[in-house]
Amino acid sequence: MAIQGWITSVLVAGLVAVSGDALAQTVWTVPEVGALPRDGHGERVRLGRDLITATYSLIGPNVGEPARRYAGNNLACTNCHLSAGTRKFALPLFGLYGLFPQYSARSGSEISIEDRLNSCMTRSMNGRPLPSDAPEMRALVAYIEFLSTGVPPGERLPGLGAGKMPELTRAADPSRGKPVYESKCLACHNTDGSGLRRGGQGSTLGYMVPPLWGSDSFNDGAGLARLINFANFVHFNMPHGADYLDPQLSVEEAWDVAAFVLSQPRPRRAGLANDFPDKLLKPVDAAYGPYADGFSEQQHKYGPFAPIRAEIERLKQERR
């Protein structure tokens, strides 16, 4: 997906009171990569952006140099982090640099931004970790740091994540989602969810439209393999042309089509049982056990999630 006009969109960071009743807006804008000088830092940031937008051609499974094959599929980071990580409620990368290091419930420890990037490499990209001193890792970190220019450490900009729509009181239903997929998604993502490639098998040209399931998609340990993440991402960004100000799918359609997509086969990640050492901190929509709450894997995958949250809270209170 090409970088769009979102690069120059204005994000309101907050309101600052001034004298009297007047208010002045403090605004933050996405910085422009093209304005950087052609020095070492500028080229490193540009490489980081290229790694986001053309991951498959630089570190994908078909690149010529085997040592540089870090990604295990032919996706690009921008397939999930839309518009090179600059689009609100499309898993943006702006403003993240100052939030690390941070505690990760999934690992049960504090993680660095490099650790977080490698989580994407091993899960969403179904590949292997980048060494912390690899040029590609340094470039990715430089790009994310650049996208955080002017953001105070620890401040969360509006628009992070995938948004938050109302949850269903029933389970999301793959059978209801199938006709939604056929009418709203199939034309781009293909009948079998395989997307639209730019080249044949073995090419380094990636996809015009990414696959949603199958061997070249994200694995079952990825963030978008969780229904809440995926359904919100779909609601606020899909089909093409939708955004958080103008969703094109209803709330029910988004939950059900997300359930349909996540019911399809995808690569399996080994060792998922070791995620979230404290099982009471495990997300309610993690679709793999073990769990501390007694609910089935099916309900964790499709919901409803309110009863699970209530039981987890009860168990936390007991532990106190």
C-alpha positions in Angstrom: 0.0 0.0 0.0 1.5 3.4 -1.0 2.0 6.2 1.4 -1.1 8.4 1.0 -2.1 11.8 2.1 -2.2 10.7 5.7 1.5 11.5 5.8 0.5 15.2 6.1 -2.6 14.8 8.2 -2.8 16.8 11.4 -3.3 14.9 14.7 -4.6 16.8 17.6 -2.5 16.0 20.6 -4.5 18.0 23.1 -5.7 21.4 24.2 -3.6 23.8 26.2 -5.4 26.6 28.2 -4.3 30.1 27.7 -5.3 33.5 29.2 -9.0 34.1 29.8 -11.4 31.6 28.2 -9.4 31.3 25.0 -8.0 27.9 24.1 -5.1 27.2 21.7 -4.7 23.8 20.1 -1.3 22.1 20.4 -1.1 20.0 17.3 1.4 17.4 16.1 1.9 16.4 12.5 3.5 13.4 11.0 7.0 14.4 10.0 8.0 14.3 6.3 10.7 11.7 5.4 11.4 13.5 2.1 12.5 16.6 4.0 15.4 14.8 5.7 19.0 15.5 4.4 20.8 12.9 2.5 23.1 12.1 5.4 23.6 8.9 7.4 20.6 9.5 9.6 18.4 10.5 6.7 19.3 7.4 4.7 18.7 5.2 7.7 15.2 6.6 8.2 14.5 6.2 4.5 15.6 2.5 4.6 13.4 2.0 7.6 10.4 3.3 5.7 11.3 1.1 2.7 11.5 -1.9 5.1 7.9 -1.0 6.2 6.5 -0.6 2.7 8.5 -3.2 0.8 9.5 -5.8 3.4 9.2 -8.7 1.0 11.8 -7.2 -1.4 14.4 -6.4 1.3 14.2 -9.2 3.9 11.6 -11.5 2.5 11.8 -15.3 2.0 12.8 -14.9 -1.7 15.6 -12.3 -1.6 18.8 -13.4 -3.2 21.0 -13.4 -0.1 19.8 -16.2 2.2 21.3 -14.4 5.3 18.9 -11.5 4.7 15.7 -13.7 4.6 14.3 -12.7 7.9 10.6 -12.5 7.0 9.0 -15.9 6.5 6.2 -14.6 4.2 5.8 -12.1 1.4 3.8 -9.5 3.4 4.9 -6.0 4.0 4.7 -4.3 7.4 2.4 -1.7 5.8 -0.2 -4.4 5.1 -1.1 -4.1 8.8 0.5 -0.7 9.7 -1.3 1.2 6.9 0.2 4.1 5.0 3.7 3.2 6.3 2.5 3.4 9.9 1.0 6.9 9.7 -2.7 6.2 9.5 -4.8 6.7 12.6 -6.5 3.6 14.0 -4.7 1.4 11.5 -2.0 0.2 13.9 0.1 3.3 13.4 3.8 3.5 14.4 3.9 7.2 15.2 4.6 8.2 18.8 5.6 4.7 19.9 9.3 5.3 20.4 9.0 7.0 23.7 6.7 4.3 25.1 9.6 1.8 25.3 11.0 0.0 27.2 7.7 -1.2 28.6 6.3 -4.3 30.4 5.0 -7.0 28.2 2.4 -9.4 29.7 3.1 -11.8 26.8 6.7 -12.3 27.8 6.3 -11.5 31.5 9.2 -9.1 31.4 10.2 -5.6 30.2 10.9 -5.4 26.5 12.7 -2.9 24.3 11.5 -1.5 21.0 13.8 -4.1 19.3 12.0 -6.9 21.1 8.6 -5.5 20.0 9.8 -5.4 16.4 11.0 -8.9 16.6 7.7 -10.0 17.9 6.2 -8.8 14.6 9.0 -10.5 12.7 8.3 -13.9 14.3 4.5 -13.6 14.4 3.0 -11.3 11.8 5.9 -11.9 9.3 6.1 -15.6 10.4 9.9 -15.3 10.3 13.0 -15.0 12.5 14.3 -12.3 14.7 16.5 -9.5 13.4 19.8 -9.1 15.4 19.7 -5.8 17.4 22.7 -4.5 15.6 21.6 -5.5 12.1 21.3 -2.5 9.7 17.7 -3.4 9.0 16.9 -3.3 12.8 18.7 0.0 13.2 16.8 1.4 10.2 13.4 0.3 11.5 14.1 1.8 14.9 15.3 5.0 13.3 12.1 5.3 11.3 9.9 4.7 14.3 11.9 7.3 16.3 11.5 9.7 13.4 7.8 9.2 13.4 7.9 10.2 17.1 9.6 13.5 16.5 8.2 16.1 18.8 6.3 13.6 21.0 7.3 13.7 24.7 8.4 10.3 26.1 5.5 8.5 27.6 2.8 10.6 25.8 0.2 8.6 23.9 -1.0 10.3 20.7 -4.6 9.9 19.7 -5.3 7.3 17.0 -3.0 4.5 18.3 -4.1 0.9 17.9 -7.0 -0.3 15.8 -9.9 1.6 17.4 -12.6 0.4 19.7 -16.1 -0.4 18.5 -18.9 -2.0 20.7 -18.6 -5.7 21.3 -21.3 -8.2 20.6 -23.3 -9.9 23.3 -23.2 -13.1 21.2 -20.3 -15.0 19.7 -19.0 -13.6 16.4 -20.2 -16.1 13.7 -18.0 -17.2 10.8 -21.0 -18.5 8.9 -22.6 -15.0 9.0 -19.2 -13.5 8.1 -18.8 -15.6 4.9 -21.4 -13.7 2.8 -19.9 -10.4 4.1 -16.5 -11.6 2.9 -17.9 -12.6 -0.5 -19.7 -9.3 -1.0 -17.1 -6.9 0.5 -13.7 -8.5 0.5 -13.4 -11.2 -2.1 -12.8 -8.9 -5.1 -9.5 -7.8 -3.6 -8.4 -10.6 -1.3 -9.5 -13.5 -3.6 -11.9 -16.4 -3.2 -9.4 -18.4 -1.1 -8.0 -15.4 0.9 -4.7 -15.6 -1.1 -4.7 -11.9 -2.1 -3.3 -10.6 -5.4 0.4 -11.0 -6.0 2.5 -8.7 -8.1 4.6 -11.5 -9.4 4.6 -15.3 -9.5 5.8 -17.7 -6.9 9.4 -17.0 -5.9 9.3 -13.4 -6.9 10.3 -10.5 -4.6 7.5 -8.2 -5.7 5.1 -9.0 -2.9 1.3 -8.4 -3.1 -0.9 -5.7 -4.4 -3.5 -6.9 -1.9 -2.2 -9.2 1.0 -3.4 -12.7 1.7 -5.7 -13.0 4.8 -5.0 -16.7 5.4 -3.0 -19.5 4.0 0.8 -20.2 4.1 1.8 -16.7 3.2 -0.2 -14.9 5.8 0.4 -14.0 9.5 0.6 -16.9 11.9 -1.7 -17.8 14.8 0.4 -16.0 17.4 0.2 -12.6 15.6 -1.7 -9.6 17.1 -4.2 -9.7 14.2 -4.9 -13.4 14.9 -6.9 -12.1 17.9 -10.5 -11.3 17.0 -10.9 -8.0 18.9 -7.8 -6.6 17.1 -8.8 -7.9 13.7 -12.5 -6.9 13.9 -11.7 -3.3 14.9 -9.0 -3.1 12.2 -11.5 -4.2 9.6 -14.3 -2.0 10.9 -12.2 1.2 10.8 -10.2 0.5 7.7 -11.9 -1.9 5.3 -13.0 -2.3 2.6 -10.7 0.0 0.6 -11.8 3.6 1.1 -13.1 3.2 4.6 -11.6 5.0 7.6 -12.4 5.7 11.2 -14.5 8.7 10.3 -16.4 6.8 7.6 -16.7 3.0 8.4 -18.4 1.0 5.6 -19.2 -2.2 7.5 -21.7 -2.3 10.4 -20.4 -3.4 13.8 -22.0 -6.8 13.4 -20.6 -7.3 9.9 -17.1 -6.4 11.1 -17.2 -8.9 14.0 -18.6 -11.7 11.8 -16.3 -11.2 8.8 -13.3 -11.1 11.1 -14.5 -14.4 12.7 -14.8 -15.9 9.2 -11.3 -14.8 8.2 -9.8 -16.1 11.5 -11.6 -19.4 11.1 -9.5 -20.2 8.1 -6.1 -22.0 8.2 -2.9 -20.1 8.7 0.7 -20.9 9.8 1.1 -22.2 13.4 3.6 -20.8 15.8 5.3 -23.2 18.1 5.4 -22.5 21.9 2.3 -20.4 22.2 1.5 -22.1 25.5 4.4 -20.3 27.0 2.9 -16.9 26.2 1.6 -14.8 29.1 3.2 -16.5 32.1 0.6 -14.9 34.3 -2.5 -16.3 32.7 -4.8 -13.7 34.4 -3.1 -11.1 32.1 -3.8 -13.1 29.0 -6.1 -11.2 26.5 -9.6 -12.5 26.5 -9.4 -13.1 22.8 -6.2 -15.1 22.7 -7.3 -18.1 20.7 -4.9 -20.6 22.3 -4.7 -22.0 25.8 -4.0 -22.6 28.5 -6.3 -20.3 30.4 -6.9 -19.5 34.0 -10.6 -18.8 33.7 -12.2 -22.1 32.7 -13.7 -20.8 29.4 -13.3 -22.8 26.2 -10.8 -22.0 23.4 -13.9 -21.5 21.2 -15.3 -18.7 23.4 -11.9 -17.1 23.7 -11.6 -17.1 19.9 -15.1 -15.8 19.0 -16.6 -14.4 22.2 -18.7 -13.2 23.9 -15.9 -11.8 26.0 -17.8 -10.0 28.8 -18.3 -13.2 30.9 -14.6 -14.0 30.5 -13.6 -10.5 31.7 -15.9 -10.9 34.7 -14.4 -14.2 35.7 -10.8 -12.9 35.3 -11.6 -9.9 37.5 -13.1 -12.3 40.1 -10.0 -14.4 40.0 -7.8 -11.3 40.4 -9.8 -10.2 43.4 -9.4 -13.6 44.9 -5.6 -13.5 44.4 -5.4 -10.1 46.2 
